Amino acid sequence: MSEVLIEKDVIKGGEFIIRQTLPEEVFIPEEMDEEQQMIRETCDDFVYNDIFNNIEKIEKQADNIAVTLLQKAGELGLLSSHMPEEYGGMNLDTNTNTLICEALGKTGSFSVSFAAHTGIGMLPILYFGTEEQKQNYLPRLCTGELQACYCLTEPGSGSDALAAKTTAVLTEDGKHYILNGQKMWISNSGFADVFIVFAKIDGDKFTGFVVERDTEGLTLGAEEDKLGMKGSSTRQVFFENAKVPAENVLGQIGKGHLIAFNVLNVGRFKLGALSLGGAKESIKSAATYANERHQFGVPIASFGAIKYKLAEQTIRNYALESAQYRVSQMLQSKIKALIAGGMEREKAKLEAAEEYAIECAILKVQGSEVLDYTVDETVQIFGGLGFSEEFGAARAYRDSRVNRIYEGTNEINRLLSVNQLLKRAMKGHLNLTDAAFAVQKELLSPPKAEKREGLYPDEHIALENAKKMLLIVAGAGVKSQMEGKLNLKHEQEIIMNIADLMIDIFAAESTLLRVAKLNRMGREVKTEEAAMKVFFSDAMYRIEKNSKDALCSFSEGDELNLMLSGVKRLAKYAPVNVKEARRTVADKVIEMSNYCF
């Protein structure tokens, strides 16, 4: 990547659908430099020595262990890596912060404490706080002297955050706001010193506040008895005539939604990285056990059914990892370009997260669902021991489930990704119309023999065709809506189909770009190619099915038959011996007793 970036040269959010990305535009984990490797080693030492050795204490929330570990993380710089130097931070780049998130994702419950503190706890102050608020809170949050939490959800407002009922009334002297209301599912609330709270002023002005723990009228409910993440503090927070200084308003009055939704974009991106770290650790556990467990006189790792599981876990995570670091580089490039154009650093970070809201939502869904698949298969590989709380597989299984719920449910994130795409197209930010018309024209023309020179022609052709299928579905859906035949707002099943098309396309392209870049770097890529081909083979089946399901939901007659014939033509991908390709991946995993990439 060039050191000097111009904003117009940086890919737009959602533009991957109509723009070819080149291998040199992406960052891949194999490019980590010496400093980043040292940071990874620091993270791993902290994870394996400080966190895993205290796992029972963490699960029981004993001895104030979460606070102790957050303070240790602060000493290591892990709480401040994303913060500006003037507030006690290290100001590391996005790719390095992504790797830190991934490393801490191995830690189950502690990863929630870490993410809630460093993300939704600190970022609202960094992005929207006054200079006085930043100077007052951020340095102490960076060291772990203070811990933070984020109070948005209420009993009657979850996905619909703006339906919150917590109120804030200005006192007659104008010096304080009186908060009344209830928040629930608040991570870190049991030990937090700083609460980011959302309330409505005058009944309708949704606004953020920084509320300190010792505020009179702030009380906590009991610890929730949760399915998983038992080591993370989760309580209800009550405000009964809580008196908050007027200078603790966060951002502009009535603009709290900007804080809530923009910070969640960053949270979704980080959740993808945390899920990746947890899934890799689960693969390591599964492979180690498969090598050690003998049945019928041989390690169960030698059985084809177990090899399938280890390979599929690894392949799905390879695609996720490729997508995660691709978006990390997109964010980093956008931030650099905005700063070069004269924008303040914090505003640039916020703008970049908003620009790639689609990609962040994709990573949240993909990451949480890949993690769920991975831990489920690890329990299966462990067999009866996987069902025992004596071993880590059961805990990882329980812990993973919440990732599909918070930071916006996966259903909400699927809806969000498609709505954002269509909104940007309608505003002219993305020229999907011309691309969709070109595909329609192609459908009416006789099929042409497709030839492509260079690396991985089959994958390039399949990827281009997958994007065309997405344009067929989205274009036809929008056309039907314009003709009054369909209201996409009320057809969530169709939007889910389109979202899944986007997820598979982005993941497949990211995997292809990574393997191509490794090839150009002169690396041996036999195992990587095997993973890529399996992923493409399966993804093309899913893409064809989602396209057909969506089209059959709102079209009929000759129009439907034309589009279905086009989908059938476009869904072709060269046959792959997926059994042997998976075994290539599995053999490497078994050899290393670990995730092999």
C-alpha positions as CSV (number, residue, x, y, z in Angstrom):
1,M,0.0,0.0,0.0
2,S,1.2,3.5,-0.7
3,E,2.1,5.6,2.3
4,V,0.1,8.6,0.9
5,L,-3.5,7.8,0.4
6,I,-6.1,9.9,-1.3
7,E,-9.7,9.3,-0.1
8,K,-11.2,8.9,-3.6
9,D,-8.8,6.0,-4.2
10,V,-9.9,4.1,-1.1
11,I,-12.7,1.5,-1.6
12,K,-16.2,2.6,-0.4
13,G,-18.3,0.6,2.0
14,G,-20.2,-2.0,0.1
15,E,-18.3,-1.3,-3.1
16,F,-16.8,-4.8,-3.1
17,I,-19.9,-5.9,-4.9
18,I,-19.2,-3.9,-8.0
19,R,-15.4,-3.2,-7.8
20,Q,-12.5,-5.6,-8.2
21,T,-10.2,-5.6,-5.3
22,L,-6.5,-6.4,-5.9
23,P,-4.3,-8.6,-3.7
24,E,-2.0,-5.7,-3.0
25,E,-4.9,-3.8,-1.5
26,V,-5.5,-6.2,1.4
27,F,-3.5,-7.0,4.5
28,I,-3.0,-10.6,5.5
29,P,-1.8,-12.0,8.8
30,E,1.3,-13.4,7.1
31,E,2.5,-9.8,6.7
32,M,2.7,-9.1,10.5
33,D,6.0,-7.3,11.2
34,E,8.4,-7.9,14.0
35,E,6.8,-5.4,16.4
36,Q,3.4,-7.0,15.8
37,Q,4.8,-10.4,16.4
38,M,6.2,-9.2,19.7
39,I,2.8,-7.7,20.7
40,R,1.2,-11.1,19.8
41,E,3.7,-12.8,22.1
42,T,2.9,-10.4,24.9
43,C,-0.8,-11.1,24.5
44,D,-0.3,-14.8,24.5
45,D,1.8,-14.7,27.6
46,F,-0.9,-12.7,29.3
47,V,-3.6,-15.1,28.1
48,Y,-1.9,-18.3,29.0
49,N,-0.2,-17.3,32.2
50,D,-2.5,-14.8,33.8
51,I,-6.0,-15.6,32.4
52,F,-6.0,-19.3,31.8
53,N,-4.3,-19.9,35.2
54,N,-7.2,-18.0,36.8
55,I,-10.0,-19.5,34.8
56,E,-11.9,-20.9,37.9
57,K,-11.7,-17.6,39.7
58,I,-13.0,-15.8,36.6
59,E,-15.9,-18.2,36.2
60,K,-16.9,-17.6,39.8
61,Q,-16.1,-13.9,39.7
62,A,-14.0,-14.4,42.8
63,D,-11.5,-12.0,44.5
64,N,-12.4,-9.1,42.2
65,I,-10.4,-11.0,39.5
66,A,-11.7,-9.2,36.5
67,V,-10.5,-5.8,37.8
68,T,-7.1,-7.3,38.7
69,L,-6.7,-8.7,35.2
70,L,-7.9,-5.5,33.6
71,Q,-5.3,-3.6,35.6
72,K,-2.6,-6.1,34.5
73,A,-3.8,-5.6,30.9
74,G,-3.5,-1.8,31.5
75,E,0.1,-2.3,32.7
76,L,0.9,-4.2,29.5
77,G,-0.7,-1.4,27.3
78,L,-3.5,-3.6,26.1
79,L,-6.2,-1.2,27.3
80,S,-4.6,1.8,25.7
81,S,-3.3,0.5,22.4
82,H,-6.1,2.2,20.4
83,M,-6.0,5.5,22.4
84,P,-4.1,8.7,21.4
85,E,-0.9,9.4,23.2
86,E,-2.1,12.6,24.8
87,Y,-4.6,10.6,26.8
88,G,-2.1,7.9,27.9
89,G,-2.5,5.7,24.9
90,M,-0.1,4.0,22.4
91,N,-2.0,5.0,19.2
92,L,-1.2,1.7,17.5
93,D,-2.6,1.1,14.0
94,T,-5.8,-0.7,13.2
95,N,-4.2,-4.0,12.1
96,T,-2.2,-4.2,15.4
97,N,-5.3,-3.5,17.4
98,T,-7.1,-6.2,15.4
99,L,-4.5,-8.8,16.4
100,I,-4.8,-7.7,20.1
101,C,-8.6,-8.3,19.9
102,E,-8.1,-11.7,18.2
103,A,-5.5,-12.7,20.9
104,L,-7.9,-11.7,23.8
105,G,-10.8,-13.5,22.0
106,K,-9.3,-16.8,23.4
107,T,-10.3,-15.8,26.9
108,G,-14.0,-16.4,27.0
109,S,-15.6,-14.4,29.8
110,F,-12.7,-12.1,30.2
111,S,-12.9,-11.1,26.6
112,V,-16.3,-9.5,27.4
113,S,-14.8,-7.5,30.3
114,F,-12.0,-6.4,28.0
115,A,-14.1,-5.5,25.0
116,A,-16.8,-3.7,27.0
117,H,-14.1,-1.6,28.7
118,T,-11.9,-0.8,25.7
119,G,-14.7,-0.5,23.2
120,I,-18.2,0.6,24.1
121,G,-16.9,1.9,27.4
122,M,-14.0,4.1,26.3
123,L,-14.8,5.0,22.6
124,P,-17.9,7.1,23.3
125,I,-15.7,9.4,25.5
126,L,-12.9,9.5,22.9
127,Y,-15.2,10.2,19.9
128,F,-17.8,12.4,21.5
129,G,-16.5,13.7,24.8
130,T,-15.3,17.2,25.6
131,E,-11.6,17.8,26.0
132,E,-12.2,18.0,29.8
133,Q,-14.1,14.7,29.8
134,K,-11.3,13.0,27.8
135,Q,-8.6,14.3,30.1
136,N,-10.6,13.4,33.2
137,Y,-11.4,9.8,32.3
138,L,-9.3,8.4,29.4
139,P,-5.9,8.3,31.1
140,R,-7.3,6.4,34.1
141,L,-9.3,4.1,31.8
142,C,-6.1,3.4,29.8
143,T,-4.3,2.1,32.9
144,G,-7.2,0.2,34.3
145,E,-7.4,2.4,37.4
146,L,-11.0,3.0,36.3
147,Q,-13.3,0.4,34.5
148,A,-16.1,1.3,32.1
149,C,-19.5,0.0,31.0
150,Y,-22.2,0.9,28.5
151,C,-25.8,1.3,29.5
152,L,-28.1,1.2,26.4
153,T,-30.5,-1.8,26.6
154,E,-33.7,-1.6,28.7
155,P,-36.4,-4.2,29.4
156,G,-38.5,-2.6,26.6
157,S,-35.8,-1.6,24.2
158,G,-33.2,-4.0,22.8
159,S,-32.8,-3.9,19.0
160,D,-35.1,-0.9,19.0
161,A,-32.7,1.2,21.1
162,L,-34.5,4.5,20.6
163,A,-37.5,3.1,22.4
164,A,-35.7,3.7,25.7
165,K,-37.7,5.0,28.6
166,T,-35.0,6.3,30.9
167,T,-35.5,10.0,31.4
168,A,-33.2,13.0,32.2
169,V,-34.7,16.2,33.5
170,L,-32.7,19.4,33.9
171,T,-32.8,21.0,37.4
172,E,-34.1,24.5,37.7
173,D,-30.6,25.9,38.3
174,G,-29.4,24.1,35.1
175,K,-26.5,22.4,36.9
176,H,-27.7,18.8,37.0
177,Y,-29.8,16.3,35.1
178,I,-32.0,13.9,37.2
179,L,-32.0,10.5,35.7
180,N,-34.7,7.9,36.3
181,G,-35.0,4.5,34.6
182,Q,-33.6,1.0,34.3
183,K,-31.0,-0.6,32.1
184,M,-30.3,-4.3,31.7
185,W,-27.7,-6.8,30.4
186,I,-25.0,-4.3,31.3
187,S,-21.5,-5.9,31.0
188,N,-18.9,-4.8,33.6
189,S,-21.6,-3.1,35.7
190,G,-20.7,-5.0,38.9
191,F,-17.3,-3.3,39.1
192,A,-17.5,-0.4,36.7
193,D,-16.5,3.1,37.8
194,V,-17.7,4.9,34.7
195,F,-21.2,4.3,33.1
196,I,-22.0,5.5,29.6
197,V,-25.7,6.0,29.9
198,F,-28.4,6.9,27.4
199,A,-31.6,8.7,28.4
200,K,-34.2,11.0,26.9
201,I,-34.3,14.7,27.8
202,D,-37.8,16.2,27.7
203,G,-39.1,12.8,26.7
204,D,-37.7,12.7,23.2
205,K,-34.1,14.0,23.0
206,F,-32.1,10.7,23.1
207,T,-28.8,11.8,24.8
208,G,-25.6,10.2,26.2
209,F,-24.2,10.9,29.7
210,V,-21.1,9.9,31.6
211,V,-22.2,8.8,35.0
212,E,-19.9,7.9,37.9
213,R,-20.4,4.9,40.1
214,D,-20.8,6.9,43.4
215,T,-23.6,8.9,42.0
216,E,-26.4,8.9,44.5
217,G,-29.5,7.1,43.2
218,L,-27.4,4.7,41.0
219,T,-28.0,1.1,42.2
220,L,-27.3,-2.4,40.8
221,G,-29.3,-5.5,40.6
222,A,-28.0,-9.0,41.4
223,E,-25.6,-10.8,39.0
224,E,-27.5,-12.4,36.2
225,D,-27.4,-16.3,36.2
226,K,-26.4,-16.6,32.5
227,L,-26.1,-19.6,30.1
228,G,-22.5,-18.7,29.4
229,M,-19.9,-15.9,29.9
230,K,-20.5,-16.6,33.6
231,G,-17.2,-14.9,34.5
232,S,-18.3,-11.5,33.1
233,S,-20.3,-9.2,35.4
234,T,-23.8,-8.6,34.1
235,R,-26.3,-6.7,36.1
236,Q,-29.3,-4.4,35.9
237,V,-28.6,-0.7,36.6
238,F,-31.2,1.4,38.2
239,F,-31.4,5.2,38.3
240,E,-33.7,6.7,40.9
241,N,-33.4,10.5,40.9
242,A,-29.7,10.1,40.1
243,K,-28.1,13.6,40.1
244,V,-25.7,13.9,37.2
245,P,-23.7,17.1,36.5
246,A,-24.8,18.9,33.4
247,E,-21.2,19.0,32.2
248,N,-21.4,15.2,32.0
249,V,-23.6,15.3,28.9
250,L,-21.8,13.3,26.3
251,G,-21.9,14.7,22.8
252,Q,-24.9,16.9,21.7
253,I,-28.3,16.8,23.3
254,G,-30.7,14.8,21.2
255,K,-27.8,13.2,19.2
256,G,-27.2,10.1,21.4
257,H,-28.1,7.8,18.5
258,L,-24.9,8.9,16.8
259,I,-22.9,7.7,19.7
260,A,-24.9,4.5,20.1
261,F,-24.9,3.4,16.5
262,N,-21.4,4.5,15.5
263,V,-19.7,2.9,18.5
264,L,-21.6,-0.3,17.7
265,N,-20.0,-0.4,14.2
266,V,-16.6,-0.6,15.9
267,G,-18.0,-3.1,18.4
268,R,-19.2,-5.4,15.5
269,F,-15.8,-5.3,13.9
270,K,-14.1,-6.2,17.1
271,L,-16.6,-9.0,17.8
272,G,-15.5,-10.6,14.6
273,A,-11.8,-10.5,15.8
274,L,-12.7,-11.8,19.2
275,S,-14.8,-14.6,17.7
276,L,-11.8,-15.5,15.5
277,G,-9.5,-15.8,18.5
278,G,-11.9,-18.0,20.4
279,A,-12.5,-20.3,17.4
280,K,-8.8,-20.7,16.8
281,E,-8.3,-21.7,20.4
282,S,-11.2,-24.2,20.1
283,I,-9.5,-25.8,17.0
284,K,-6.3,-26.1,19.0
285,S,-8.2,-27.9,21.8
286,A,-10.0,-30.2,19.3
287,A,-6.8,-31.1,17.4
288,T,-4.8,-31.8,20.5
289,Y,-7.5,-34.0,21.9
290,A,-8.0,-35.8,18.6
291,N,-4.3,-36.7,18.6
292,E,-4.3,-37.9,22.2
293,R,-7.6,-39.9,22.2
294,H,-7.2,-43.4,21.0
295,Q,-10.0,-45.8,19.8
296,F,-9.6,-49.1,18.1
297,G,-5.8,-48.8,18.7
298,V,-5.3,-45.5,16.8
299,P,-5.7,-41.8,17.4
300,I,-9.2,-40.6,16.5
301,A,-7.5,-37.9,14.4
302,S,-6.8,-40.6,11.8
303,F,-10.5,-41.2,11.1
304,G,-12.0,-39.5,8.1
305,A,-15.1,-38.2,10.0
306,I,-12.8,-36.4,12.5
307,K,-10.6,-35.1,9.8
308,Y,-13.7,-33.6,8.1
309,K,-14.6,-31.7,11.3
310,L,-11.0,-30.4,11.9
311,A,-10.7,-29.3,8.3
312,E,-14.1,-27.6,8.1
313,Q,-13.5,-25.8,11.4
314,T,-10.2,-24.5,10.0
315,I,-11.5,-23.6,6.5
316,R,-14.3,-21.5,7.9
317,N,-11.9,-19.7,10.2
318,Y,-9.5,-19.2,7.4
319,A,-12.2,-17.4,5.4
320,L,-13.2,-15.4,8.5
321,E,-9.6,-14.5,9.3
322,S,-9.0,-13.3,5.7
323,A,-12.1,-11.2,5.8
324,Q,-11.3,-9.8,9.2
325,Y,-7.9,-8.5,8.3
326,R,-9.1,-7.3,4.9
327,V,-11.6,-5.0,6.7
328,S,-8.9,-4.0,9.2
329,Q,-6.8,-2.7,6.3
330,M,-9.8,-1.0,4.8
331,L,-10.4,0.9,8.0
332,Q,-6.7,1.7,8.3
333,S,-6.5,3.0,4.7
334,K,-9.6,5.1,5.1
335,I,-8.4,6.7,8.4
336,K,-5.0,7.5,6.8
337,A,-6.7,9.1,3.8
338,L,-9.0,11.2,5.9
339,I,-6.2,12.4,8.1
340,A,-4.1,13.2,5.0
341,G,-7.1,15.3,3.8
342,G,-7.0,17.4,7.0
343,M,-9.5,15.6,9.2
344,E,-8.9,15.1,13.0
345,R,-7.8,11.6,13.9
346,E,-10.7,10.7,16.2
347,K,-13.3,12.0,13.6
348,A,-11.4,10.0,10.9
349,K,-11.7,6.8,12.9
350,L,-15.4,7.4,13.5
351,E,-16.0,8.2,9.8
352,A,-14.1,5.1,8.7
353,A,-16.2,2.9,11.0
354,E,-19.4,4.4,9.6
355,E,-18.1,4.0,6.0
356,Y,-17.7,0.3,6.5
357,A,-20.8,-0.3,8.5
358,I,-21.8,-3.0,6.0
359,E,-18.5,-4.9,6.3
360,C,-18.5,-4.6,10.1
361,A,-22.0,-6.1,10.2
362,I,-20.9,-8.9,7.9
363,L,-17.9,-9.7,10.2
364,K,-20.1,-9.8,13.2
365,V,-22.5,-12.3,11.7
366,Q,-19.8,-14.4,10.0
367,G,-17.5,-14.4,13.1
368,S,-20.2,-15.3,15.6
369,E,-21.6,-18.1,13.4
370,V,-18.2,-19.5,12.6
371,L,-17.4,-19.6,16.3
372,D,-20.6,-21.3,17.1
373,Y,-19.9,-24.0,14.5
374,T,-16.4,-24.5,15.7
375,V,-17.1,-24.9,19.4
376,D,-20.0,-27.2,18.6
377,E,-17.8,-29.5,16.5
378,T,-15.1,-29.4,19.3
379,V,-17.6,-30.7,21.8
380,Q,-18.5,-33.5,19.3
381,I,-14.8,-34.4,18.8
382,F,-14.4,-34.6,22.6
383,G,-17.4,-36.9,22.8
384,G,-18.7,-37.5,26.3
385,L,-15.9,-35.4,27.8
386,G,-17.1,-32.5,25.7
387,F,-20.3,-32.6,27.7
388,S,-18.5,-32.4,31.0
389,E,-17.9,-29.1,32.7
390,E,-14.5,-30.5,33.8
391,F,-13.1,-29.7,30.4
392,G,-13.0,-26.4,28.5
393,A,-15.0,-27.5,25.5
394,A,-18.3,-27.2,27.4
395,R,-17.5,-23.7,28.7
396,A,-16.5,-22.5,25.2
397,Y,-19.7,-24.0,23.8
398,R,-21.8,-22.0,26.3
399,D,-19.8,-18.9,26.0
400,S,-20.0,-18.7,22.3
401,R,-23.8,-18.5,22.1
402,V,-24.2,-14.9,23.2
403,N,-22.1,-13.5,20.3
404,R,-25.1,-14.0,17.9
405,I,-27.2,-11.8,20.2
406,Y,-25.3,-8.8,21.4
407,E,-23.9,-5.9,19.4
408,G,-27.2,-6.2,17.5
409,T,-28.6,-9.7,16.9
410,N,-27.4,-11.5,13.7
411,E,-30.9,-10.9,12.3
412,I,-30.6,-7.2,12.9
413,N,-27.1,-7.1,11.4
414,R,-28.3,-8.9,8.3
415,L,-31.1,-6.4,7.8
416,L,-28.7,-3.6,8.5
417,S,-26.2,-4.7,5.9
418,V,-28.7,-4.9,3.1
419,N,-30.6,-1.7,4.1
420,Q,-27.3,0.2,4.2
421,L,-26.4,-1.2,0.7
422,L,-29.7,-0.1,-0.8
423,K,-29.6,3.2,0.9
424,R,-26.2,4.0,-0.5
425,A,-27.3,2.9,-3.9
426,M,-30.3,5.2,-3.8
427,K,-28.2,8.1,-2.7
428,G,-25.8,7.6,-5.5
429,H,-22.8,6.6,-3.3
430,L,-22.7,3.2,-5.1
431,N,-23.6,2.7,-8.7
432,L,-25.5,-0.6,-8.4
433,T,-28.0,0.4,-11.0
434,D,-25.7,0.3,-14.0
435,A,-24.1,-2.9,-12.7
436,A,-27.6,-4.5,-12.4
437,F,-28.6,-3.4,-15.9
438,A,-25.4,-4.8,-17.3
439,V,-26.2,-8.2,-15.8
440,Q,-29.8,-8.1,-17.1
441,K,-28.5,-7.4,-20.5
442,E,-26.1,-10.3,-20.2
443,L,-29.0,-12.6,-19.3
444,L,-30.8,-11.8,-22.6
445,S,-27.7,-12.6,-24.6
446,P,-26.4,-16.0,-25.6
447,P,-23.9,-17.5,-23.1
448,K,-20.3,-16.8,-23.8
449,A,-17.4,-19.1,-23.1
450,E,-15.6,-17.6,-20.1
451,K,-11.8,-17.5,-20.2
452,R,-9.5,-15.7,-17.7
453,E,-5.7,-15.6,-17.6
454,G,-3.6,-15.6,-14.5
455,L,-3.8,-17.1,-11.1
456,Y,-6.9,-19.0,-10.0
457,P,-9.2,-18.4,-13.1
458,D,-11.9,-20.7,-11.9
459,E,-12.2,-18.8,-8.6
460,H,-12.2,-15.4,-10.3
461,I,-14.9,-16.4,-12.7
462,A,-17.0,-17.9,-9.9
463,L,-16.6,-14.7,-7.8
464,E,-17.6,-12.5,-10.7
465,N,-20.6,-14.7,-11.3
466,A,-21.6,-14.7,-7.6
467,K,-21.6,-10.9,-7.7
468,K,-23.8,-11.0,-10.7
469,M,-26.3,-13.3,-8.9
470,L,-26.5,-10.9,-6.1
471,L,-27.1,-8.0,-8.5
472,I,-29.9,-10.1,-10.2
473,V,-31.7,-10.7,-6.9
474,A,-31.2,-7.2,-5.5
475,G,-32.0,-5.5,-8.8
476,A,-35.2,-7.5,-9.3
477,G,-36.2,-6.9,-5.7
478,V,-35.8,-3.1,-6.0
479,K,-37.6,-3.1,-9.4
480,S,-40.5,-5.0,-7.9
481,Q,-40.7,-2.5,-5.1
482,M,-40.6,0.4,-7.4
483,E,-43.5,-1.2,-9.4
484,G,-45.5,-1.5,-6.1
485,K,-45.5,-5.3,-6.2
486,L,-43.2,-5.7,-3.2
487,N,-42.3,-3.9,0.0
488,L,-38.8,-5.1,1.0
489,K,-39.3,-3.6,4.4
490,H,-41.8,-6.3,5.2
491,E,-40.0,-9.1,3.4
492,Q,-37.3,-9.9,5.9
493,E,-36.8,-13.4,4.5
494,I,-35.7,-12.0,1.2
495,I,-33.4,-9.5,2.9
496,M,-31.8,-12.4,4.8
497,N,-31.2,-14.2,1.5
498,I,-29.5,-11.1,0.1
499,A,-27.4,-10.7,3.3
500,D,-26.2,-14.2,3.1
501,L,-25.2,-13.7,-0.5
502,M,-23.1,-10.7,0.6
503,I,-21.5,-12.6,3.4
504,D,-20.4,-15.5,1.2
505,I,-19.2,-13.3,-1.5
506,F,-17.1,-11.1,0.8
507,A,-15.6,-14.1,2.5
508,A,-14.9,-16.0,-0.7
509,E,-13.2,-12.9,-2.3
510,S,-11.2,-12.3,0.9
511,T,-9.9,-15.9,0.8
512,L,-9.0,-15.6,-2.8
513,L,-7.2,-12.4,-2.4
514,R,-5.2,-13.8,0.5
515,V,-4.1,-16.9,-1.3
516,A,-3.2,-14.9,-4.4
517,K,-1.1,-12.5,-2.4
518,L,0.7,-15.4,-0.7
519,N,1.4,-16.9,-4.1
520,R,2.8,-13.6,-5.3
521,M,5.0,-13.5,-2.2
522,G,6.5,-16.8,-3.2
523,R,5.0,-18.8,-0.4
524,E,4.1,-22.5,-0.5
525,V,0.3,-22.4,-0.7
526,K,-0.9,-26.0,-1.2
527,T,-2.9,-26.1,2.0
528,E,-4.2,-22.6,1.5
529,E,-5.4,-23.5,-2.0
530,A,-7.1,-26.6,-0.7
531,A,-9.0,-24.5,1.9
532,M,-9.9,-21.9,-0.7
533,K,-11.3,-24.4,-3.1
534,V,-13.5,-26.1,-0.5
535,F,-14.8,-22.8,0.6
536,F,-15.6,-21.7,-2.9
537,S,-17.3,-25.1,-3.7
538,D,-19.6,-24.8,-0.7
539,A,-20.2,-21.1,-1.0
540,M,-21.3,-21.4,-4.6
541,Y,-24.0,-23.9,-3.6
542,R,-25.2,-21.6,-0.9
543,I,-25.1,-18.6,-3.2
544,E,-27.2,-20.4,-5.9
545,K,-29.7,-21.6,-3.2
546,N,-30.1,-18.1,-1.6
547,S,-30.5,-16.6,-5.1
548,K,-33.2,-19.0,-6.1
549,D,-35.0,-18.8,-2.7
550,A,-35.2,-15.0,-3.0
551,L,-36.3,-14.9,-6.6
552,C,-39.0,-17.4,-6.1
553,S,-40.3,-15.3,-3.2
554,F,-41.4,-12.4,-5.3
555,S,-41.2,-13.2,-9.0
556,E,-43.1,-15.6,-11.3
557,G,-43.7,-16.5,-14.9
558,D,-41.3,-15.8,-17.8
559,E,-39.4,-13.2,-15.7
560,L,-38.7,-15.8,-13.0
561,N,-37.7,-18.5,-15.5
562,L,-35.3,-16.1,-17.2
563,M,-33.6,-15.1,-13.9
564,L,-33.5,-18.7,-12.7
565,S,-31.8,-19.8,-15.9
566,G,-29.3,-17.0,-15.4
567,V,-28.6,-18.1,-11.9
568,K,-28.1,-21.7,-13.0
569,R,-25.7,-20.5,-15.7
570,L,-23.8,-18.3,-13.3
571,A,-23.6,-20.8,-10.4
572,K,-21.2,-23.2,-12.2
573,Y,-17.8,-23.8,-10.5
574,A,-15.2,-26.4,-11.5
575,P,-15.7,-29.7,-9.6
576,V,-13.5,-30.1,-6.5
577,N,-12.5,-33.3,-4.8
578,V,-13.5,-31.8,-1.4
579,K,-12.7,-34.9,0.5
580,E,-9.0,-34.8,-0.5
581,A,-8.9,-31.0,-0.2
582,R,-10.2,-31.2,3.4
583,R,-7.8,-34.0,4.2
584,T,-4.9,-31.8,3.0
585,V,-6.0,-29.2,5.5
586,A,-6.8,-31.7,8.3
587,D,-3.4,-33.4,8.0
588,K,-1.7,-30.0,8.6
589,V,-3.9,-29.3,11.6
590,I,-3.3,-32.7,13.0
591,E,0.5,-32.4,12.4
592,M,0.5,-29.0,14.3
593,S,-2.2,-29.9,16.9
594,N,-3.4,-26.4,16.1
595,Y,-5.0,-24.0,13.6
596,C,-2.6,-24.4,10.7
597,F,-2.5,-21.0,9.0
